[in-house]
């Protein structure tokens, strides 16, 4: 049975069963003509220079006992028949494999060792470059002391990809020259640097796979590598027959696909994994968090290209436990999702504005709780943290928008007498429901002109605080921008307009279109949403229907100062909030 991960020595090994080539019954790697030529640059910030530095730094870390292995990501191959023999066609990773062949050739020459990559790389369009100038030590040494001008005098060599190979050879030789412990580095390179080999089936068109991989349409993700790791390793530690191992692997693959389908369901992905493109990766990360201990943890500072999650599961080295934990975590998350009380509590804690619980760490903490009773108690406590000690006197749109959002979301999610109703967090998040002033701060905007009923509404809101300057501006037939700012400023400075009594949640689309509209216009928009079956949170519906205690239902088209006060008291009473000072008990005045 074939391995998934190979050391560099075994990548090029074709003489015993540890070798990748041996396991595939192949003699060498082939770079087909459809591939792009070699193009890794050897400049200061070029890919060759970066790889050399990364390898050397990994070696230093190994010497300092900071790390054991270094992964060079993966190569994608397919077994094919060519020149009366079998070889592995390199579909993705030829730049990496070519650079390794160059480095090994240079190191072997400097250390006077056998080149383990000798005759293991075949280029369809440059069949002579390695055979004539890289593999033979004498020819290689000649390349290292010549210039590109002299080398490229031969027209057959004056090619762009040959230039990059030539430069990589010289860069490698210069890099290693004078380095101490070069022999130790070589041993580290061939034994501790690893490649993941992704093999595709023989019936799949190589060029199609190449195009997909290199146009970023179908990248091989870390989650897929972990899938390959688990499928490869599970069943190895027991003395099963080949048939039994294949059945186990098929079963693991089937379960994996079911898990991935579940994780990527729109409602699940949105609720638990923040709509990440690869929700399976997030689920695996959560599993890793659950498996972390004092001696083993994910390298959170590692770059994504270094596959820190893959390395964690590899080092954990208990693949059955990993897969069992994966299934257990999924089952528990799924159970919570369909338990209305737990679902609403988790959703509130995660979707409250700028919550510090909208992450995998929060979910991992919940997974550690043994019983649903304890879980609900923990979530109720977390929920209360968002609302604890809030004083409605101190809350305003400008200063405490998050707290206003927390209050309004709680009103929509936790409805007295309707505890079995699930709040639609998917639509709430998708439609970007956010804070909106019920009575607008800037009613006219760019195009609107105040009607008399709107002027009356402004008089009602400003009450005794209205100035003569504001009155004069309101009496004008139309207003210039500077004149509008006079009464805008008065509205914005009135504490009632920025307080909780004048706030509700509206969808992003409605917020954009409703921003400067009056209550009756916003109300019409909300009713239209309801008529076509669109999602509207209950509290938002109640506001625009005036379905709260002491609302002025005799004037359904007007949102008055009395409505703002009644709405504030309704919120305060419903959630048990305190109010130390009533900031806006303004009296209505006549024009």
Residue pairs with C-beta under 8 A, 6 or more apart in sequence:
1 232
1 242
1 245
2 23
2 24
2 197
2 199
2 232
3 20
3 23
3 197
3 232
4 196
4 197
4 228
4 229
4 232
4 233
5 194
5 195
5 196
5 197
5 229
5 314
6 19
6 20
6 194
6 195
6 197
7 190
7 191
7 192
7 193
7 194
8 100
8 104
8 189
8 190
8 191
8 193
8 194
8 195
9 116
9 190
9 191
10 18
10 19
10 20
11 19
11 20
11 97
11 100
11 195
11 197
12 19
12 20
12 21
12 104
12 116
12 117
12 120
13 19
13 20
13 21
13 22
13 116
14 21
14 22
14 26
14 27
14 28
14 120
15 22
16 22
17 23
20 88
20 197
21 27
21 28
21 29
21 88
21 120
24 77
24 79
24 86
24 88
24 199
25 79
25 86
26 79
26 85
26 86
26 87
26 88
27 85
27 86
27 87
28 87
28 88
28 119
28 120
28 121
28 122
29 77
29 87
29 88
29 89
29 90
29 97
29 120
29 121
29 122
30 80
30 82
30 87
30 88
30 89
30 90
30 122
30 124
31 89
31 90
31 94
31 98
31 121
31 122
31 123
31 124
32 89
32 124
32 206
32 207
33 124
33 125
34 206
34 207
34 210
35 90
35 94
35 124
35 210
36 214
37 125
37 126
37 159
37 160
37 161
37 164
38 94
38 95
38 98
38 161
38 164
38 165
38 168
39 95
39 160
39 161
39 164
40 46
40 47
40 48
40 51
40 95
40 98
40 99
40 164
40 168
41 47
41 48
41 49
41 164
41 167
42 48
42 49
42 164
42 167
42 168
42 170
42 171
43 49
47 95
47 99
48 99
48 167
48 168
48 171
48 172
49 171
49 175
51 96
51 99
52 103
52 171
52 172
52 175
54 70
55 70
55 103
55 185
55 189
55 193
56 175
56 179
56 185
58 67
58 70
58 188
58 192
58 193
59 184
59 185
59 188
59 189
61 67
62 68
62 70
62 188
62 192
63 181
63 184
68 192
69 192
69 193
69 194
69 311
70 192
70 193
70 194
71 193
71 194
71 195
71 196
71 306
71 307
71 310
71 311
72 96
72 100
72 193
72 194
72 195
73 93
73 96
73 195
73 196
73 305
73 307
74 92
74 93
74 195
74 196
74 197
74 198
74 220
74 225
75 90
75 92
75 93
75 94
75 96
75 97
75 195
75 196
75 197
75 198
76 90
76 91
76 92
76 93
76 198
76 199
76 200
76 209
76 213
76 220
77 88
77 89
77 90
77 91
77 197
77 198
77 199
77 200
78 88
78 89
78 91
78 199
78 200
78 201
78 202
78 204
78 206
78 209
79 86
79 87
79 88
79 89
79 199
79 202
80 86
80 87
80 88
80 89
80 202
80 206
81 87
82 89
87 122
89 206
90 97
91 200
91 206
91 209
91 210
91 213
92 198
92 209
92 210
92 213
92 214
92 220
93 195
96 195
97 121
98 121
98 165
99 168
100 117
101 117
101 120
101 121
101 130
101 134
102 134
102 165
102 168
102 169
102 172
103 172
103 189
104 115
104 116
104 117
104 189
104 190
105 115
105 117
105 134
105 135
105 140
105 169
106 140
106 144
106 169
106 172
106 173
106 176
107 113
107 172
107 176
107 182
107 186
107 189
108 114
108 115
108 116
108 137
109 115
109 137
109 140
109 141
110 173
110 176
110 177
110 182
111 182
111 183
111 186
113 186
115 135
115 137
116 190
118 135
119 131
119 135
121 130
122 130
123 129
123 130
126 159
126 161
126 162
128 156
129 157
129 162
129 165
132 139
133 139
133 140
133 143
134 140
134 143
134 165
134 169
140 169
143 151
143 166
143 169
143 170
144 169
144 170
144 173
148 163
148 166
148 167
151 157
151 166
152 158
152 162
152 163
152 166
176 182
179 185
196 225
196 228
196 310
198 220
198 225
198 228
200 206
200 209
209 218
211 217
212 218
213 219
213 220
221 278
221 281
222 281
222 284
222 304
222 307
222 309
222 310
223 260
223 278
223 280
223 281
223 284
225 307
225 310
226 284
226 309
226 310
226 313
227 253
227 256
229 310
229 313
229 314
229 319
230 252
230 256
230 313
230 319
230 322
230 323
231 249
231 252
231 253
231 256
232 249
233 319
234 248
234 249
234 252
234 319
234 320
234 323
235 244
235 245
235 248
235 249
236 245
237 320
240 248
252 323
255 323
255 327
259 280
259 283
259 326
259 327
259 330
260 280
262 268
262 330
262 334
263 269
263 273
263 279
263 280
263 282
263 283
263 330
264 279
264 280
266 426
267 337
267 426
268 279
268 333
268 334
268 337
269 275
269 276
269 279
270 425
270 426
270 429
270 430
271 337
271 343
271 346
271 347
271 350
271 425
271 426
272 279
272 282
272 283
272 333
272 337
272 363
273 279
273 282
273 283
274 282
274 358
275 429
276 282
281 309
282 360
283 326
283 329
283 330
284 309
284 313
284 326
285 298
285 309
285 360
286 329
286 360
286 363
286 364
286 367
287 322
287 325
287 326
287 329
288 298
288 309
288 312
288 313
289 298
289 360
289 361
289 364
290 325
290 329
290 364
290 367
291 312
291 316
291 321
291 322
291 325
292 298
296 312
296 315
296 316
297 312
298 308
298 309
298 312
299 306
299 308
299 311
299 312
300 308
302 308
302 311
313 319
313 322
316 322
329 367
332 367
333 363
336 342
336 343
336 346
336 366
336 375
337 343
339 372
340 419
340 420
340 421
340 422
341 376
341 419
342 372
342 375
342 376
342 379
343 422
344 413
344 414
344 422
344 423
345 376
345 379
345 380
345 382
345 383
346 366
346 379
347 413
347 423
347 425
348 383
348 386
348 409
348 410
348 413
348 414
348 423
349 355
349 357
349 362
349 379
349 382
349 383
349 386
350 357
350 358
350 362
350 425
351 358
351 409
351 425
351 428
351 429
352 386
352 402
352 405
352 406
352 409
353 401
353 402
353 405
353 406
353 409
354 402
355 386
356 362
357 382
366 375
366 378
366 379
369 375
369 378
383 410
383 414
386 406
386 410
387 406
387 407
387 410
387 575
387 577
390 403
390 406
390 407
390 577
390 578
391 577
391 578
391 579
391 580
392 499
392 500
392 568
392 571
392 572
392 577
392 578
392 579
393 579
393 580
393 581
393 582
393 583
394 400
394 580
395 403
395 404
395 407
395 499
395 500
396 404
396 495
396 498
396 499
397 404
397 435
397 437
397 497
397 498
397 499
397 503
398 498
401 435
404 435
404 500
404 503
405 434
405 435
405 505
407 500
407 571
407 575
407 577
408 435
408 500
408 503
408 504
408 505
408 539
409 505
410 575
411 538
411 539
411 571
411 574
411 575
412 423
412 505
412 537
412 538
412 539
412 540
413 423
415 421
415 538
416 574
418 538
423 537
424 535
427 535
428 535
428 537
431 507
431 508
431 509
431 535
432 507
432 508
433 505
433 506
433 507
433 508
433 537
434 505
434 506
434 508
434 511
435 503
435 505
436 503
436 504
436 505
436 506
436 510
436 511
436 514
436 515
437 497
437 498
437 502
437 503
438 502
438 503
438 504
438 519
438 522
438 543
438 559
438 564
438 567
439 457
439 461
439 491
439 497
439 502
439 518
439 519
439 559
439 564
440 491
440 515
440 516
440 517
440 518
441 488
441 491
441 492
441 497
442 484
442 488
442 491
442 515
442 516
443 450
443 454
443 458
443 491
443 516
443 517
443 518
444 450
444 479
444 484
444 516
445 515
445 516
448 516
449 478
450 458
450 474
450 479
453 557
453 558
454 518
455 474
455 591
456 558
456 591
457 518
457 519
457 558
457 559
457 560
458 474
458 487
458 491
459 466
459 474
459 588
459 589
459 590
459 591
460 558
460 560
460 561
460 588
461 491
461 494
461 496
461 497
461 560
461 561
461 564
462 470
462 490
462 491
462 494
462 586
462 589
463 561
463 586
463 587
463 588
463 589
464 586
464 587
464 589
465 490
465 494
465 586
466 490
466 589
467 490
469 486
470 486
470 487
470 490
471 591
473 479
473 483
473 484
473 486
473 487
474 487
476 483
491 497
492 498
494 584
494 586
495 583
495 584
496 502
496 561
496 564
496 565
496 583
496 584
496 586
499 564
499 568
499 583
499 584
500 567
500 568
500 571
501 563
501 564
501 565
501 566
501 567
501 568
501 571
502 559
502 564
502 567
504 539
504 540
504 543
504 544
505 537
505 539
505 540
506 514
506 522
506 540
507 529
510 522
510 525
510 526
510 529
513 525
514 521
514 522
514 525
517 525
518 559
519 544
519 557
519 558
519 559
520 556
520 557
520 558
522 544
523 544
523 545
523 556
523 557
526 536
526 540
526 541
526 544
527 544
529 535
529 536
530 536
530 541
541 547
542 548
543 567
546 552
546 553
546 556
546 563
548 566
548 567
548 570
549 566
549 569
549 570
549 573
550 562
550 566
550 569
550 570
551 563
551 566
551 567
552 558
552 560
552 562
552 563
552 566
560 588
561 584
561 586
561 588
564 584
565 584
565 585
568 579
571 577
572 578
572 579
